[in-house]
């Protein structure tokens, strides 16, 4: 017999003054209500009620137990209400892990827009290229560029990330502009170390930080391989120049929203997934 249900029955018996009234309110037989209280007394090895033919009264220990049960049930009901509201209304802390490639103004603007739409959600963003276990790390969602997942996770494709080779005008002025891929062997490169690049370039620096690579390229340190969403404004104002646009043999990785395959997805996670799909799927990522 469910102890929690027995506690509820006991409290209603006390509140309503009889087993009959409590049973009617809880839609059960009087015998069942009496059985719940008897089982409860047996479980805690304490007499809770004085029973006479005329009325019921609490024992001294029963009075103390009744008051504590009221507090416990109120706490439990409030907790259940908060959880249920969390599955309906997007609220609370949303903990996500994203690759360093997302450290861009474009992604920051996405987060800003999301917060404007959902002011009751607090974002907790971890920037890392390693694939952290979502459950062990306590993450609600991850953005990843792979479908190789731990068991129990699902990946929803969002958008492709288009990369290009770029260099600053000062670098081109000093070292020239490569005309074909083979020419890269005579050039310096500042390359991301989170992806495989099979190009004949002389790497002078690599990093897992996309913003750092962009700054290196802007300084004239070398040719960089950067995502469009980070270079678009620089290409427009001429501070970076695109290279080998017709010969780039690289694939465009897909970014996925990765989350636990749960039947009951919280409102905050569902809201973020829907937001990402709306703002990225089948759209240009820059």
N, C-alpha and C positions, 0 to 999 in steps of 0.2 A: 504494500500500500504506500502511496506517495506521501512522504512525510510533510512536504510543503503543502500539499492539499489538506492534509490533516490539521496543520497549523491554521490554515485559512478557515476551515470548518469550526475549529475551536474558537477562533476570534469572533466569528459570526454568531455562534451559540451564545457567547458572552454578551455581545452587542445587542442581539435581538431578544435575549432573555429566555430562550427555550430551544430545544432540539427541533421541535416542530417548525417554528418560525424560520430557523436557520436552514432546515432541509428544504422548505418551500422556496426560500430565496435562492438557494443554490441548485434547485431543480434535482433533488435526490430524495430518497426515502428517509423517514425519521430514523429507521433502523440503521441505515448507512451512515447518517450523521453521527449517531451514537457510537457506531463501530470505529469511525475515524478518531473520535476523542479517546475512546478506550485504548486504541492502538498507540496513540500519542502518549498517554499516561504510562502505558507499559514500556514504551521505548525509553522514556526519560526516567522511569522508575519513581514517579512522583504523582500524587493525587492532585489534580488541578481543580476539580469541581466537587462541591458538596451537593448531592442530589437528594431531594425530598419530593414527595408527591405534589407539593404545592409550588416549589420554586427551586431555582438553581442559585448557588452562590460560589464565589471563588474562594479557594483556600488561600492562606497567606502566601505560600509559594506560587499558587496559581495566579494570584494578583500580580506578583513580580514577573512571572513568565508571560502573562498576557500583555503587560506593558512593553516588555522587550520584543515580543512577537509583533506588536503594532509597529514599532520602530523598524524592525527588520523587513516587514512586508512593505512598508512605505518606501524604504531604501531600494528594495528590489523592484518595486513597481516603477519608481522614478528612473532607475537604471534601464529598465526595459523600455520605458517611454523614450529616453534619450537615444537608445540604440535604434529603435524603430524610426524616430525622427531623422537619424543619421542615414537611414536607408531611403528616406523620402526627400529630405532637404539637404543639398550639398553644404557641408559644414565640417569644421575640424581641421586638423593638420594633414596635409597631403604630402607624403614623403616619397620623393622620386629620385632615381639615379639616371644620369644622362651622360653620354660620351662627351669628351672635351671638344669635339667638333661642334657641339651645340653652344659653345661659349662665344656667341655672336650677338650683335645688336638685333638681328632678326628674331632669334629665340627669346631674347629679353623682351622684345615687343609683344611676342606671343604670350608670355607669362603676364605681362602688364595688362593686356586685353582680357585674359582669363580672370585675373583678379578683379578687374572692373565689373565683369559679369557675375562673379561669385565672391562678393566681399567677405563672406563668412568662412572662406577657406584660407588657411595659412599655408604657404608653400615652404617646404623644406627640401632644398635641391642639393644633391651630391654630384659633383663633377668628377667622373673617373672613367677610364677606358677598360678597366677590368670588369669582367662579368660577375658582379656580386650576386650571391644567392638572395633572392628577394625575400624569402621567408625568414632566413636566418638574420638578414639585415633589417628586417622590419619595414621593407619598402612596399608601398602600395602599387608602384608601377615603375617600369624602366623604359627608356628609349634605347634601342639597340639596332645595330646594322647587321644582324644575323638571325637566322631562324633556328640555330642550334640551341635548344633550350633544355633546361632541367625538366624532369618529369612534373606534370601538373601545371605547366604554364602554357599560355596561348599567346600568339604573336599576331597583331593586326597591322598590315602594311599601311603606312601613312604617305610617304613621299620618297622620291628618289633625290639623292644629293648629287648634283652635277659639279664635278671638279674641273679645273683648267690650270694650265701652266701660265704663270704670270711673272713679270719682272718690272722693275722700276725703270723709268727713262734714263736715270743715271747709270744703271747697270748696263743697259743696252748701248749707251753712248761709249762706255768704257770697254765692253767685251763683245759688242756686236749682237745681232739678232739671229738666232738659229733659224735656218730655212727648212731643215728636215730633222727627224728624230736622231739620226746619226750624228748631227752636229752637237748634240747635247754632251757628248763625251769631252768636248772642249770647254764646257761651262761649269760654273759652280752651282750647287743646288742646296736649298734649305728645305728639307723634306719631312713630312709627317712620319712618325715611327709607329703609327697605329694602323697602317695599311701597307700592302705590298706593292712596290713600284718597280717594274722591270724596265727601267730606262737607263741608258748609258750616260749617266750624269755623275760628276764628281761631287759627292756630298761633303759639304763643309760644316753642316750642322743639321741635326734632326731634333724633333721635339714632339711631345704629345699635346702641346698647347697650340691650337690653331691661331689664336691671336698673336702669340709670340712669333710664329712663322710669318704671319702677315707683316708684322713690324720689321722683321728681318728683310723681307722682300722690299718694303718701302724704303729701307735704309740703303738699298743697293748691295746687300750682302750676297745675294744669289737669286736664282730662279726658284720660285715656290710653286707648290701644287696645292691649290686652295679651293674651297667650295664657292660656288657662285654667290651664295647668300652673304659671303664675307667680302667679295671683291667687286660687286656690282657698282657701288658708289665710286670706288677708286678707278674703275674702268671708265666710268662716265666723265670723271673730272681729270683723267689723264695721269693720275699719280701711279697707276699700274697699267701695264700694256699686256694684252693677251698674246700668247705664243702658240704656234703650231696648231691653230684651231681646226684645220682640216685633217690633221694627222694624229690626233690624240687617240691612242688605242686602249684607253682605260674604260672600265665599266663604271656605271654610276650606282653606288650602293644604295639599297633601300633602307629607310629608317622604319623600324617597327615599334609599335606600342606593345610592351610585354607586361602581362599581369597574370595573377593566379586564376586558374580556371575554376572559379567559385560559382556556385549556384546563386548565392546572394552577394551581388557586387554592391559595395557601398555607393551612395549617391555621389560622393565627392570624386570617386574614381571613375564612375560612369560619366559624370559631367566632364571630366578632363579628357577622357577618351573621345567622347562625342565632339568636344571642342577641337581637339587635334585633328580629327577626321574632317571636320567642317573647314578648318583653316589650312589644311595641308594636302589632303587627298586630291589627286588629279589637278593640283595647282602647282604653279612654279614655286620653287622653294626659296626664292630670294626676293 
